[in-house]
Amino acid sequence: MATKGHNEVRESIKEMARIFRPKDPRKFVKEYIRKYHIMGGYEEELTTIVEHELVKLQS
């Protein structure tokens, strides 16, 4: 993924996590990847981002 596109995906998934506050970050990321046709290999990184955003929202 290109740097610009990569940053857009990261910001997008952060915003989606803030809006939807998923109970299961891994499932949320899998659905996001499938829906928005994100290339493979980024699932772990995106899951970490979602988990981090959820922790920030709880504090």
N, C-alpha and C positions, 0 to 999 in steps of 0.2 A: 504494500500500500504506500502510495506517495505521502510525503510529509504533510502536505496541505490536506489531503484526503484523510490521512490518519488522524490529524488534529480535529477535523470536522466530525469524524466518527466518535472520537473520545468525548468531545463536548456534547454531541448529540446523546450519547448513552448516559452521560452524567445528568443531563436535563431530564431524560426519560425516567431515570431512577428517582430523581427528586419528585417528579410528578406522580409516578405510579407506586413508589415504595414497595417493590416486590418482596414477597416472603421468601422466595427461593431465587437468589441471584443467578445461579447456574442455569436454571430453566428459563429465566428472563432473558439471559444472554443468548441462549440457543434459539429462542423465538425471534429475538432481534436480528440475529445473523441470518436466519432463514427468511424473515420478512424483507429485510433490506439488502439481501444478496451480498453480504460481506464475505470476502475471500476467507478461506480456512486458515487456521494457524493463529488466530487472534483471540480465540475463546478464553484462554486463561487470563490474558491481559485485561480483556473487557470485563471478565468476572471480578477480577481484583479491583478494577475501577468502580464497579457497581457496589461491591462490598464496602469500599472506602467511603463512598458517598452516603451509604446507609448509616455507617458509623458516625459520620459528620452530622447527619440529620438527627440522630438520637441525642447528641450532646447539646 
